[in-house]
Amino acid sequence: MKSLELKDAKEPLYQYTKALKGNPLLLLISGKPVAALVSTDDLDWETLSLSQNPKFMRIIEKSRKSFKKKGGLSTEQMRRKTGSR
């Protein structure tokens, strides 16, 4: 992942977004991350919104811990079971 100190940014924001090519650009202030530019080409708005929702992310983390501890069906097993792709 590339990073950019905001004080060193010389180009308009648009120019940085054109250069993403699927890789995020981490924006820094004094070496500390403050934001990231991420391409949304292969990302739907629902996924983007949910990934930024702390309550949803807590549910996902709780589910992952439960899966590790108690087991369950993997995504692939669920797809086979339901006939989904």
C-alpha positions as CSV (number, residue, x, y, z in Angstrom):
1,M,0.0,0.0,0.0
2,K,1.3,3.4,-0.9
3,S,1.2,6.3,1.5
4,L,1.3,10.1,1.1
5,E,2.1,12.8,3.7
6,L,-0.6,15.4,3.1
7,K,1.9,18.2,3.4
8,D,3.7,16.7,0.5
9,A,0.7,16.4,-1.8
10,K,1.2,18.6,-4.8
11,E,-1.4,17.3,-7.2
12,P,-5.2,17.8,-7.1
13,L,-7.0,14.9,-5.3
14,Y,-8.4,13.8,-8.7
15,Q,-4.9,13.0,-9.9
16,Y,-4.3,10.7,-6.9
17,T,-7.5,8.8,-7.5
18,K,-6.6,8.1,-11.1
19,A,-3.4,6.4,-10.0
20,L,-5.0,4.0,-7.5
21,K,-5.3,1.1,-9.8
22,G,-7.1,-1.0,-7.2
23,N,-4.6,-0.2,-4.4
24,P,-5.5,2.1,-1.5
25,L,-3.5,5.3,-0.9
26,L,-3.0,5.9,2.8
27,L,-3.0,9.6,3.7
28,L,-0.8,10.7,6.6
29,I,-0.3,13.6,8.9
30,S,3.1,13.5,10.7
31,G,3.4,9.9,9.8
32,K,0.0,8.9,11.3
33,P,-2.8,7.6,9.1
34,V,-5.8,9.9,8.9
35,A,-7.6,8.7,5.8
36,A,-7.4,6.4,2.8
37,L,-8.3,6.8,-0.8
38,V,-9.9,3.6,-2.0
39,S,-11.1,2.7,-5.5
40,T,-14.8,1.9,-5.6
41,D,-14.7,0.4,-9.1
42,D,-15.4,-3.1,-7.8
43,L,-17.3,-2.1,-4.7
44,D,-21.0,-1.5,-4.3
45,W,-22.2,1.3,-2.0
46,E,-23.9,-1.2,0.4
47,T,-20.6,-3.0,1.1
48,L,-18.7,0.3,1.5
49,S,-21.3,1.6,3.9
50,L,-21.4,-1.5,6.0
51,S,-17.6,-1.7,6.2
52,Q,-17.7,1.7,7.9
53,N,-20.4,0.8,10.3
54,P,-19.0,0.1,13.8
55,K,-22.1,-1.9,14.9
56,F,-22.0,-4.1,11.8
57,M,-18.3,-4.7,12.2
58,R,-18.8,-5.8,15.8
59,I,-21.4,-8.3,14.7
60,I,-19.0,-9.6,12.1
61,E,-16.1,-9.9,14.6
62,K,-18.4,-11.7,17.1
63,S,-19.5,-14.1,14.4
64,R,-15.8,-14.8,13.4
65,K,-14.9,-15.5,17.0
66,S,-17.9,-17.8,17.4
67,F,-16.9,-19.7,14.2
68,K,-13.4,-20.2,15.4
69,K,-14.5,-21.4,18.8
70,K,-17.6,-23.5,17.9
71,G,-17.2,-24.2,14.2
72,G,-19.8,-23.9,11.6
73,L,-20.2,-23.9,7.8
74,S,-17.5,-22.1,5.7
75,T,-18.7,-19.8,2.9
76,E,-17.9,-22.5,0.3
77,Q,-19.8,-25.1,2.3
78,M,-22.8,-22.8,2.5
79,R,-22.7,-22.1,-1.2
80,R,-22.6,-25.8,-2.0
81,K,-25.5,-26.5,0.4
82,T,-27.7,-23.7,-1.0
83,G,-26.6,-24.1,-4.7
84,S,-25.3,-20.6,-4.8
85,R,-22.2,-19.4,-6.7
